[in-house]
């Protein structure tokens, strides 16, 4: 059976109001005591499998969860156990799962790589959960016109749409040390029957009302972190091996798969941040994931009629807010330490970070961003048979898109090369001509004025060059990400070769722009702290070598053949 549910963290400020809606006359409260199992080397967790035995009221249920789409769906198999048998194992302190239950079941493929007898012998209880669960069944009471096409497609029987709301409050406890525990306070919405659309419509209502924050972190994952003594899972980068597209993908299928792939990077990192992570690696990967998604939505906006243009606006706003924080946070956590090791005087950045109006958790917990994530998940999980049946293949459109993006990159690169070559020569020639045309005495008197003109012109030229660099960076991002999304449709060595050069050029230019940003931060800081002058000079020197590397990388991109 497939379980489809959405999980949210509950902000403390909204808990009382939420509980008033959760604990109504029709709701039920159950005490759940669950024992979670794995091997000493976390073989099940590493395979994405969760295995538990849980007491639900007076019943004992063995549950295994595996696979899924990484968004809201997972395979789940539940088996009611014999109470007396479980009690006997508890009395002997030897409660263990029975893996033979999963032979010839839909969950069997998830266990195919294991030898079940050997696996059973190596299982130990890793942690337990003690949770009070309040459940309420939410029904679709909408009165839709059943004669309309929309009603027929999406709500053929609204009364069959049921979602179970479950509020969990309790703790996760270490299996071998009861003093080690973590609190649980979360709410889940699971589709019991009916249409996927009703699940998301219900979740959005509660999300808007109580400012809920999406979380993809399961209890099993949290228990594993507790065992390891860690607060959060590592940051998740882009994983293109999870992109499920091929030459037979239609336009709507292609964009849904691309959005799904981007969300696999975004959701784990945003979940860590709203849970309290201040690790800049979560912030960086979330920022990159949003950037990839924005490129996809902008480039493939005509691939599906269900793409909402407001998604891009909200993602852009969030990306900018995160970007403002990224630079200072990285300087404080990493750059400053590296400079001190090189002999630089220490510079304090705590107050500068504190002055930022928006922190990452503010930006990610913002209701419009959370609602956008919900709508994107729904889009990725849904399918419109009418739209897809009439849509052409994605491969027929991608070649034209890629060629156009490549042309824009080459044009932007050409403009940047011209600016870089001409900037210093033009400025010095202009000043020399002005001085030569005047008598020596006048020229000497006007040297100071001329120097100021050179300085002003120099600043203007540098600003133009930096603007041109940003334009090249945007085009590089676009072409690289679009090429990555399209790569499975073009199986060739040329694909890997161009992607390699695009990635190296993008990374080189990103580093160059980062160093320019750090230089500006240190220069600005130097107005109140002279110790920052060291950092300003350090990064000014780095940008010179950076730019030479960028030019070499961009030249290789120009020479590399396209694959479409």
Residue pairs with C-beta under 8 A, 6 or more apart in sequence:
1 75
1 76
1 77
1 78
1 106
2 73
2 74
2 75
2 76
3 65
3 73
3 74
3 75
3 76
3 190
4 72
4 73
4 190
4 191
4 196
4 199
5 72
5 188
5 189
5 190
5 191
6 72
6 188
6 189
6 199
6 200
6 203
6 214
6 374
6 377
7 186
7 187
7 188
7 214
7 215
7 216
7 217
7 218
8 186
8 187
8 188
8 189
8 203
8 206
8 207
8 212
8 213
8 214
8 215
9 185
9 186
9 212
9 213
9 215
9 274
9 275
10 18
10 167
10 185
10 186
10 187
10 210
10 212
11 210
11 211
11 212
11 213
11 365
13 211
14 210
14 211
14 212
15 185
17 209
17 210
18 167
18 187
18 206
18 210
19 167
21 206
22 134
22 136
22 165
22 167
22 187
23 29
23 134
24 136
26 136
26 137
27 134
27 135
27 136
28 134
28 135
28 136
29 132
29 133
29 134
29 135
30 56
30 57
30 132
30 133
30 135
31 55
31 57
31 130
31 131
31 132
31 133
32 54
32 55
32 56
32 129
32 130
32 131
32 132
32 133
32 168
32 170
33 54
33 55
33 128
33 129
33 130
33 131
34 52
34 53
34 54
34 55
34 128
34 129
34 131
34 219
35 52
35 53
35 54
35 95
35 125
35 128
35 175
36 50
36 51
36 52
36 125
36 126
36 127
36 128
36 129
36 175
36 219
36 220
36 223
37 44
37 51
37 52
37 53
37 96
37 97
37 123
37 124
37 125
37 126
38 44
38 45
38 51
38 123
38 124
38 126
38 224
39 119
39 122
39 123
39 124
40 122
40 124
42 224
43 114
43 119
43 122
44 50
44 51
45 220
45 221
45 224
47 66
47 110
47 113
47 114
48 66
48 67
48 68
48 110
49 64
49 65
49 66
49 110
49 111
50 63
50 64
50 65
50 66
50 218
50 219
50 220
51 63
51 64
51 97
51 123
52 62
52 63
52 64
52 97
52 220
53 60
53 61
53 62
53 63
53 81
53 86
53 95
53 97
54 60
54 61
54 63
55 61
58 83
59 80
59 81
59 83
60 80
60 81
60 83
60 86
61 78
61 79
61 80
61 81
62 78
62 79
62 81
62 97
62 98
62 101
63 76
63 77
63 78
63 79
64 76
64 77
64 97
64 102
64 107
64 110
65 74
65 75
65 76
65 218
65 220
66 74
66 75
66 107
66 110
66 111
67 74
67 75
67 110
68 74
68 75
69 260
69 381
70 216
70 242
70 260
70 263
70 264
70 267
71 216
71 260
71 263
71 264
71 267
71 377
71 380
71 381
72 377
72 381
73 381
75 106
75 107
75 110
76 107
77 101
77 102
77 105
77 106
77 107
79 101
86 95
89 95
89 96
95 125
96 120
96 123
97 120
97 123
98 120
99 111
99 116
99 119
99 120
100 116
102 108
102 111
102 116
111 119
124 175
125 175
126 175
126 223
126 224
126 227
127 172
127 173
127 174
127 175
127 223
127 226
127 227
128 172
128 173
128 175
129 170
129 171
129 172
129 173
129 184
129 219
129 223
130 170
130 171
130 173
131 168
131 169
131 170
131 171
131 184
132 168
132 169
132 170
133 166
133 167
133 168
134 166
134 167
134 169
135 164
135 165
135 166
135 167
136 164
136 165
137 162
137 163
137 164
137 165
137 192
138 162
138 163
138 164
138 165
138 189
138 202
139 159
139 161
139 162
140 155
140 158
140 159
140 160
140 161
140 162
140 194
140 198
141 158
142 155
142 158
143 158
144 150
144 151
144 155
144 158
145 151
146 152
146 155
146 156
153 386
154 195
154 197
155 161
155 195
155 197
155 198
157 194
158 194
158 198
160 193
160 194
161 193
161 194
161 195
161 198
162 191
162 192
162 193
162 194
163 189
163 190
163 191
163 192
163 198
163 199
163 202
164 189
164 190
164 192
165 187
165 188
165 189
165 202
165 206
166 187
166 188
166 189
166 190
167 186
167 187
168 184
168 185
168 186
168 187
168 188
169 184
169 185
170 183
170 184
171 181
171 182
171 183
171 184
172 181
172 182
172 184
172 219
172 222
172 223
172 226
173 180
173 181
174 180
174 181
174 226
174 227
175 227
180 226
181 226
182 222
182 226
184 219
184 222
186 215
187 206
187 212
189 199
189 202
189 203
189 206
190 199
191 198
191 199
196 378
196 381
196 382
197 378
197 382
200 374
200 375
200 377
200 378
203 374
204 371
204 374
204 375
206 212
207 367
207 370
207 371
207 374
208 367
208 371
211 365
211 367
211 370
212 370
213 274
213 364
213 365
213 370
214 267
214 270
214 271
214 274
214 370
214 373
214 374
215 271
215 274
215 275
216 267
216 268
216 271
217 233
217 268
217 271
217 272
217 275
221 233
225 231
225 232
225 233
231 276
231 277
232 272
232 275
232 277
232 279
232 282
233 268
233 272
234 281
235 268
235 269
235 272
235 279
235 281
235 282
235 284
235 285
236 264
236 265
236 268
236 269
236 285
237 265
237 285
237 288
238 261
238 262
238 265
238 288
238 289
238 292
238 484
239 261
239 264
239 265
240 261
240 484
240 487
242 261
242 264
243 257
243 258
243 261
243 485
243 488
244 257
244 260
245 253
245 254
245 257
245 258
245 394
245 485
245 488
245 489
246 488
246 489
247 393
247 395
247 489
248 393
249 257
249 393
249 394
249 395
249 489
250 388
250 391
250 392
250 393
250 394
251 300
251 302
251 303
251 304
251 391
251 392
251 393
251 394
251 397
252 303
252 304
252 306
252 383
252 384
252 387
252 388
252 391
253 383
253 388
253 391
253 394
254 300
254 303
254 394
254 485
255 296
255 300
255 303
255 304
255 307
256 304
256 379
256 380
256 382
256 383
257 380
258 296
258 300
258 485
259 293
259 296
259 297
259 376
259 379
259 380
260 380
260 381
261 485
262 289
262 292
262 293
262 296
263 289
263 293
263 373
263 376
263 377
263 380
265 285
265 286
265 288
265 289
265 292
266 286
266 289
266 290
266 293
266 373
267 373
267 377
269 282
269 283
269 285
269 286
269 289
270 286
270 364
270 373
272 279
272 282
273 282
273 283
273 286
273 360
273 361
273 364
274 361
274 364
274 365
276 361
278 360
280 326
280 329
280 330
280 333
280 334
283 322
283 325
283 326
283 329
283 360
284 326
284 330
286 322
286 360
286 364
287 319
287 322
287 323
287 326
290 315
290 318
290 319
290 322
291 319
291 477
291 481
292 481
293 315
293 376
294 312
294 315
294 316
294 319
295 477
295 478
295 481
295 482
296 481
296 482
296 485
297 307
297 311
297 312
297 315
298 312
299 401
299 405
299 478
299 482
300 307
301 307
301 309
301 312
303 391
303 394
303 397
304 379
304 384
304 387
305 387
306 379
306 382
306 384
306 387
307 379
308 375
310 372
311 372
311 375
311 376
314 368
314 369
314 372
315 372
318 363
318 364
318 366
318 369
321 358
321 362
321 363
322 360
322 363
324 356
324 358
325 353
325 356
325 358
325 359
325 360
325 363
327 514
327 517
327 518
327 521
328 349
328 352
328 353
328 356
328 521
329 353
331 349
331 518
331 521
332 349
332 350
332 353
335 518
335 535
336 346
336 347
336 349
336 535
339 347
339 534
339 535
339 538
340 346
342 538
344 531
344 534
344 535
344 538
345 531
345 534
346 531
347 522
347 525
347 529
347 531
347 532
347 535
348 529
349 525
352 525
363 369
364 370
394 489
395 489
398 482
398 486
398 489
398 564
399 564
401 482
402 479
402 482
402 483
402 486
402 562
402 564
403 562
403 564
405 475
405 478
405 479
405 482
406 479
406 562
408 475
408 478
409 472
409 475
409 476
409 478
409 479
409 557
410 558
412 468
412 471
412 472
412 474
412 475
413 472
413 475
413 554
413 557
413 558
415 468
415 471
416 465
416 468
416 469
416 471
416 472
416 554
417 551
419 461
419 464
419 465
419 468
420 465
420 547
420 551
423 461
423 462
423 464
423 465
426 461
427 454
427 457
427 458
427 461
428 454
430 457
431 450
431 453
431 454
434 446
434 450
435 443
435 446
435 447
435 450
436 443
438 446
466 516
469 509
469 512
469 513
470 513
472 509
472 554
473 506
473 509
473 510
473 513
476 502
476 505
476 506
476 509
476 557
477 506
479 502
480 499
480 502
480 503
480 506
483 495
483 498
483 499
483 502
483 563
484 499
486 564
487 495
487 499
490 563
490 564
492 563
494 561
494 562
494 563
495 563
497 560
497 561
497 563
498 557
498 560
498 561
498 562
498 563
501 553
501 556
501 557
501 560
502 557
504 553
504 556
505 550
505 553
505 554
505 556
505 557
508 546
508 549
508 550
508 553
509 550
509 553
509 554
511 546
512 543
512 546
512 547
512 549
512 550
515 539
515 542
515 543
515 546
516 539
516 543
518 535
518 539
519 535
519 536
519 539
519 540
519 543
521 535
522 532
522 533
522 534
522 535
522 536
522 538
522 539
523 532
523 536
525 532
525 535
526 532
526 533
526 536
